[in-house]
């Protein structure tokens, strides 16, 4: 799998959305704007990984501002 330095790969399974990002991601927003409100409202958990090596590091330097589109996230 080859990732652009500008984007993350996104998958949605059940109520979980997963982002796998390159370590040098430039965009600090989640790719959510193409999803319907129904899909966004069914997402209750998020996983974002990036970097490489034995211990992956998170791809974002701060909480993405558009995370508020995921209105039903739950603390686990």
N, C-alpha and C positions, 0 to 999 in steps of 0.2 A: 504494500500500500504506500503510495506516494502522496504526501500532503503538500499543498502550496504553503508558503510562509504567510499567506493571508487568510487561511480558512481552517476550520475544524471539520472533521467528519462527525455527523450527527446520526444517532439512531434512537428510535423510540420503541420501547417494548413494554407493553402494559402501561403502568403509570410512571415509568422511569425514562428520562431522557439522558443520553450519554453523549458527551463531546470528547473526542480524542483529537488533540491539537498538537501542532508542531511547537517546539520550545521557543521559537522566535515569532510567535503570532503577533501580528501588528494590530488587528482589530480587537478591541476590548469589549465587544458586544457579542451576545449570543445570537446565533442564527435562528431567530424565532418568527420574524415578520412574515414568513410565507405560510405559517401554520394557522389553521382556523381557531376561533375562540373555543370551540368544542374540544379540539385536541389539546390546546393550552390548558383548559380547565381540568382535563383528565390527568395531567402530569402532577404527581405528588412527590417525586424525588428527582434529584439531578446528580450526575457524576461528571466531573470534568477532569481529564488527565492530560498531561503533556510531558514534554521532555523525553529523555531516553535513559537507559541504564537500569541498574537493578532496582532503584527506587525512583519511580516517575515523580516529577514535580508538577504542581498545578500550572496551567497555562496562563492564568490571568494574574495581573499585579494588583487588582482590586476587584471588588464585587461588580460584575457587569451592570450598568445602569438599567438595562432592559429586563433584568431578572424579575421585575415587578409584573411582567406579563404572565408569569407562572404564579397565579393567585392562590393555588391550592397546595403549594409546597408544604411538607410536614417535617417537623424535627424528629429525627430518629435517634 
